[in-house]
Amino acid sequence: MKKVTLTKSLIASKPNQRATAKSLGLNKIGDYIVHADDAVLAGKIKVLAHLVTVETVED
């Protein structure tokens, strides 16, 4: 499982980065999700790498 936390603002980000954050449910700084680690999540994290922090959590 991965915990993805939005740590930087989306104000000056590109539209595809905003859409990716919204698809993850990250709207405001400090919002986080816990999601199963798979290829789809890895791709979304790659798009938002400079805006989020990622931690591995146990079930």
N, C-alpha and C positions, 0 to 999 in steps of 0.2 A: 504494500500500500504506500502511496505517496501523498504527502500533505503539501499542497501548493498554496502559497500565501502571496497576495498582491502587495508589494512593498513600495512601488513607485507609481506616480500618477499616470493616468491615461490621457491627460489633456493634450500633449503634443505628439501623441503616438499616431501611427498610420491607421487608416480605417480597417485594414485586415487584422491589425493587432487588437483594436477595440472589439471587433467582432469575435475574435478568438477568446478574449477575456470574458465577454458576455456569454459565450457558449459554455464556458466553464463556471459561470455564475459569480465571477469576480467583478464587482461593480465599484467598490470603494477600497481605499488603502486599508489593509488589515483584514479584508475578507479572505477566507481560506476554504479549501475543499479537501476532502480526503477521498482518494479515488484509487481503484485498482490500477496497478502498473501494467500498461499495455502500449502497443505501438501508436495508437491514436493519441493517447495522453503524451507520449514522448514527443510527437510532432508538434502538439500544441505548446508544450513547454519550450521547445526549440524556438518557436515564433516569439514567445514572451520571455525569453531567457534573461534579458536585461531589466525586466520589470517585476519578476517574481523570485521568491526563494523556494527551494524544494527540499523537503526532508523525508526520510524514509521512516515510517511508523509501523509498529506491529499491529496485527489484527486485534 
